[in-house]
Amino acid sequence: MEIRLVASGERRAVLEASPLFDDAAHPEFAQRFLESVGHHLFIAYDAGAPVGFVSGVEMTHPDKGTEMFLYELAVAEPFRRRGIATALVSALRDLAKGRGCYGMWVLTDEDNAAARATYAATEAATPTRHLMFSWAFGRPNPD
């Protein structure tokens, strides 16, 4: 297995990993993500084929500094329970530390045992219980 940080000029790598995302990656959105400062995407490969990814976004606040938000993590079904998710999260965590982030965070459902185990295996803690509120505006149609 190989884990690679996708660079800004590697939109094709994102599009090839499209089956791992919730929906098909759109070329315009992929390029915008890759060109955005503080946006990071690691892809895990097995025999040259993408089998997992983690994305993170740096968030800076005037009184706190910069932290990493683990935006999304996925591993293809046949490759789960092999340590790929843990390796991906660890890669993002190490990048965050190297970029001077004071911490990293993620939200997951309380009943998501796989996610909880993965995050715990990468030194994450659950210091408090949180509620998540969201606003839905609909997805833009890129076409």
KEKE-3310 file (N, C-alpha, C; in steps of 0.2 Angstrom, whole numbers, plus 5000, padded with zeros to 4 digits):
npx = (5004:5002:5003:4998:5000:4990:4994:4992:4991:4986:4973:4968:4971:4962:4950:4951:4950:4937:4926:4927:4922:4906:4898:4901:4916:4918:4926:4928:4926:4935:4947:4946:4946:4959:4967:4965:4971:4977:4969:4968:4972:4974:4977:4976:4984:4983:4992:4993:4980:4967:4961:4957:4954:4958:4952:4956:4954:4962:4958:4958:4957:4956:4959:4964:4972:4978:4969:4966:4953:4946:4939:4933:4933:4937:4937:4938:4926:4932:4944:4944:4948:4961:4970:4971:4963:4967:4981:4979:4972:4982:4992:4987:4985:4999:5003:4996:5002:5015:5012:5010:4998:4987:4979:4968:4952:4936:4920:4909:4896:4889:4886:4895:4905:4917:4923:4925:4934:4945:4949:4952:4963:4973:4977:4967:4955:4940:4935:4923:4905:4896:4884:4878:4874:4866:4865:4856:4859:4857:4865:4876:4874:4885:4885)
npy = (4994:5011:5028:5044:5061:5072:5083:5100:5100:5088:5084:5073:5062:5063:5062:5049:5042:5044:5034:5031:5042:5050:5054:5055:5063:5079:5088:5102:5105:5097:5102:5115:5112:5106:5117:5126:5134:5126:5115:5098:5082:5065:5050:5033:5019:5003:4992:5001:5006:5017:5015:5021:5036:5052:5068:5084:5100:5115:5126:5143:5154:5170:5171:5158:5152:5139:5125:5108:5101:5086:5081:5071:5053:5038:5021:5008:4995:4981:4983:4986:4985:4983:4992:5003:5015:5020:5022:5033:5043:5045:5050:5062:5068:5069:5078:5089:5092:5095:5107:5116:5116:5117:5107:5094:5089:5080:5075:5062:5049:5043:5029:5024:5012:5008:5020:5026:5017:5018:5032:5032:5024:5032:5041:5050:5058:5059:5071:5078:5078:5082:5092:5093:5105:5109:5118:5117:5120:5115:5107:5114:5114:5108:5108)
npz = (5000:4996:5001:4996:4996:4987:4974:4969:4955:4951:4947:4940:4947:4958:4951:4946:4958:4961:4963:4976:4983:4990:4979:4961:4957:4952:4939:4939:4953:4959:4955:4960:4974:4975:4972:4982:4996:5010:5009:5009:5002:5004:4996:4996:4989:4981:4973:4963:4961:4967:4984:4995:5004:5013:5017:5022:5030:5033:5046:5052:5065:5072:5086:5090:5081:5070:5065:5060:5051:5049:5035:5027:5026:5019:5014:5002:5002:5000:5005:5018:5036:5036:5041:5033:5034:5046:5043:5034:5041:5051:5042:5039:5051:5055:5045:5048:5061:5056:5049:5058:5065:5079:5083:5078:5072:5071:5066:5070:5069:5084:5084:5075:5075:5068:5063:5076:5081:5072:5074:5087:5087:5082:5091:5094:5105:5115:5121:5125:5123:5108:5100:5083:5072:5057:5041:5026:5010:4997:4983:4972:4954:4943:4930)
capx = (5000:5006:4998:5001:4997:4988:4996:4987:4991:4984:4966:4966:4971:4955:4944:4952:4948:4930:4922:4928:4918:4899:4896:4906:4920:4917:4933:4929:4926:4941:4952:4945:4949:4966:4970:4963:4976:4974:4965:4973:4969:4978:4974:4979:4984:4985:4994:4992:4973:4965:4957:4955:4956:4956:4953:4957:4954:4965:4954:4961:4953:4960:4962:4965:4977:4975:4968:4964:4947:4946:4933:4930:4938:4933:4941:4934:4924:4936:4951:4943:4951:4968:4974:4972:4960:4972:4987:4977:4971:4989:4996:4984:4988:5006:5004:4993:5007:5020:5010:5009:4991:4987:4975:4964:4945:4932:4913:4906:4890:4891:4886:4899:4911:4923:4926:4928:4940:4950:4951:4956:4970:4977:4978:4962:4952:4933:4934:4916:4900:4894:4878:4880:4868:4868:4861:4857:4857:4857:4872:4876:4874:4891:4884)
capy = (5000:5018:5034:5050:5068:5074:5090:5104:5099:5081:5083:5066:5057:5064:5059:5042:5040:5045:5028:5031:5047:5049:5055:5056:5069:5084:5091:5109:5105:5094:5107:5120:5109:5106:5124:5130:5134:5123:5109:5092:5075:5059:5044:5026:5015:4996:4989:5007:5008:5020:5011:5025:5043:5056:5075:5089:5107:5119:5132:5148:5159:5175:5170:5152:5149:5135:5118:5104:5098:5080:5082:5065:5047:5032:5015:5004:4989:4975:4984:4988:4981:4982:4997:5009:5021:5022:5025:5039:5048:5046:5054:5069:5071:5071:5084:5095:5094:5098:5113:5120:5116:5116:5101:5091:5087:5076:5073:5055:5047:5039:5022:5022:5009:5008:5026:5027:5013:5021:5038:5030:5021:5037:5045:5055:5058:5061:5075:5080:5076:5088:5092:5096:5108:5110:5121:5114:5125:5112:5107:5118:5110:5111:5108)
capz = (5000:4996:5003:4993:4996:4980:4973:4965:4948:4950:4947:4937:4953:4961:4947:4946:4965:4961:4966:4984:4986:4990:4972:4957:4958:4946:4937:4942:4960:4961:4954:4965:4980:4975:4972:4988:5001:5016:5008:5008:5001:5004:4993:4997:4983:4982:4966:4958:4961:4973:4988:5001:5005:5018:5016:5028:5028:5039:5048:5056:5069:5075:5093:5091:5077:5064:5067:5054:5051:5045:5032:5025:5026:5016:5011:4998:5006:5000:5008:5025:5041:5034:5043:5028:5037:5052:5040:5031:5047:5053:5037:5039:5058:5054:5040:5052:5066:5052:5047:5064:5068:5086:5084:5073:5074:5066:5069:5067:5073:5090:5083:5070:5078:5064:5064:5083:5082:5068:5077:5094:5085:5079:5097:5095:5111:5114:5128:5126:5118:5105:5095:5077:5069:5050:5036:5019:5004:4991:4980:4965:4948:4940:4922)
cpx = (5004:5001:5002:4997:4996:4990:4991:4986:4988:4977:4964:4966:4965:4950:4945:4950:4940:4925:4922:4923:4910:4896:4902:4910:4919:4924:4933:4930:4933:4947:4952:4948:4956:4970:4969:4968:4973:4970:4969:4969:4975:4974:4979:4978:4986:4986:4992:4985:4971:4960:4955:4957:4954:4957:4953:4957:4957:4960:4958:4956:4958:4963:4964:4971:4974:4974:4966:4958:4947:4939:4929:4935:4934:4938:4936:4932:4929:4943:4950:4946:4958:4973:4975:4969:4965:4978:4985:4976:4978:4993:4993:4986:4995:5007:5001:4999:5013:5019:5009:5002:4991:4983:4971:4957:4941:4925:4912:4900:4893:4891:4890:4906:4917:4927:4929:4934:4946:4953:4955:4963:4975:4978:4973:4958:4945:4932:4927:4911:4897:4888:4881:4873:4871:4863:4862:4854:4856:4864:4871:4877:4880:4890:4881)
cpy = (5006:5023:5040:5056:5070:5081:5094:5103:5092:5080:5076:5061:5057:5061:5052:5039:5041:5040:5028:5037:5046:5049:5056:5063:5073:5087:5098:5109:5102:5099:5113:5118:5109:5112:5128:5129:5131:5117:5104:5086:5070:5054:5038:5022:5008:4994:4995:5009:5011:5016:5015:5032:5046:5063:5079:5096:5111:5125:5136:5152:5164:5174:5163:5149:5144:5128:5114:5100:5092:5080:5076:5059:5041:5027:5010:4997:4983:4976:4986:4983:4979:4987:5003:5015:5024:5025:5032:5044:5050:5051:5062:5072:5073:5077:5090:5097:5098:5105:5118:5120:5114:5110:5099:5088:5084:5075:5066:5053:5042:5031:5019:5018:5009:5014:5028:5023:5016:5027:5037:5027:5026:5043:5051:5053:5061:5065:5077:5077:5082:5087:5095:5099:5110:5114:5118:5119:5122:5112:5111:5113:5112:5111:5114)
cpz = (5000:4998:5000:4994:4989:4980:4969:4958:4946:4950:4944:4942:4957:4957:4946:4953:4966:4964:4973:4987:4986:4983:4968:4957:4951:4945:4940:4950:4963:4960:4959:4972:4981:4975:4978:4994:5007:5015:5006:5007:5000:5000:4994:4991:4985:4975:4961:4958:4967:4977:4994:5000:5011:5016:5022:5025:5034:5040:5053:5059:5072:5082:5095:5087:5072:5067:5060:5056:5046:5042:5030:5025:5023:5013:5008:5002:5006:5004:5015:5030:5040:5037:5038:5031:5042:5049:5037:5036:5050:5049:5038:5046:5058:5050:5045:5058:5062:5050:5052:5067:5075:5088:5078:5076:5069:5070:5066:5071:5078:5089:5078:5073:5074:5064:5071:5084:5078:5072:5083:5092:5083:5085:5098:5102:5110:5121:5130:5121:5115:5101:5089:5074:5061:5046:5029:5014:4997:4987:4973:4959:4944:4932:4920)
residu = (MET:GLU:ILE:ARG:LEU:VAL:ALA:SER:GLY:GLU:ARG:ARG:ALA:VAL:LEU:GLU:ALA:SER:PRO:LEU:PHE:ASP:ASP:ALA:ALA:HIS:PRO:GLU:PHE:ALA:GLN:ARG:PHE:LEU:GLU:SER:VAL:GLY:HIS:HIS:LEU:PHE:ILE:ALA:TYR:ASP:ALA:GLY:ALA:PRO:VAL:GLY:PHE:VAL:SER:GLY:VAL:GLU:MET:THR:HIS:PRO:ASP:LYS:GLY:THR:GLU:MET:PHE:LEU:TYR:GLU:LEU:ALA:VAL:ALA:GLU:PRO:PHE:ARG:ARG:ARG:GLY:ILE:ALA:THR:ALA:LEU:VAL:SER:ALA:LEU:ARG:ASP:LEU:ALA:LYS:GLY:ARG:GLY:CYS:TYR:GLY:MET:TRP:VAL:LEU:THR:ASP:GLU:ASP:ASN:ALA:ALA:ALA:ARG:ALA:THR:TYR:ALA:ALA:THR:GLU:ALA:ALA:THR:PRO:THR:ARG:HIS:LEU:MET:PHE:SER:TRP:ALA:PHE:GLY:ARG:PRO:ASN:PRO:ASP)
# end
